[in-house]
């Protein structure tokens, strides 16, 4: 296999990634990025393709797609067991929050320039263990995880049309879920410190952004060896409605029932199973455990 491998999700961006791939490939070659192309045909296939690429000698894997594609490629690289393979991202999704955190351009040609000549930066990953089916499952995440209303929103958002963009889709999903959602008694352990009480949500952030541009953790740094856990307590419906718009500017953390705690290991349990979200996907429920894995990924970012 070539040293450069493109893992492309043609369904990303409502199909835009697939429709424009031929032109993207030409632009990549103009930047000196010439290699193999692996196209996904089903969910989670990018995990297998990225793993195979790394095991067969690729030195650079370029994920062409959205946050879900990035998540799958990251899991494939981790499964291959090598931290020397570098990841580059050409954002073609509807949210692209992972790329936003690192300043990777959404313009295809500029993103390809970063993929070709960017600086390789060590980045932390998160490892999540959660309930799935009759047992447990483990998966890595690159940008953020959550338990509570975010998981329900992710599940709803996957069924919501994104023709008007990711922000509109997430806002609609949030409004729809919010009408029926209420705080749930939760127990959260953060590096041994325990927080208990009714909560709307806990977001475990490696990056700053989530859900199509929400600046959910404005001080999060993806290479500091810690998560920023955003705990949203027992807020009233009025509080939530008035505070929600501030999330896009990162100003929601001033609310007295919103707390941000830095921790490297976080365990979440609740009085009822809550949906867990990982990089926008909804794979299982609580109880869940989230652990930081420092420097587990080499990502090409603007130099």
Secondary structure, DSSP 8 states (H G I E B T S, - for coil): --SEEEEE-TTTTTTHHHHTHHHHHHHHHHTT---EEEE--STTHHHHHHHHHHHTT-SEEEEEE-HHHHHHHHHHHHHHT-S-SEEEEEE-SS--HHHHHHT--SSHHHHHHHHHH-EEEEEEEEEEEEEETTEEEEEEESSEEEEEHHHHHHHHHTTS--TT-HHHHHHHHHHHHHTT---EEEEEEETTEEEEEEESEEEEESSS-BTTTB-TTTT--TTSS-EEEEEE-S--HHHHHHHHGGGGGT-GGGSTTEEEEEESEEEEEESS--EEEETTEEEEEEEEEEEEEEEEEEEEE--
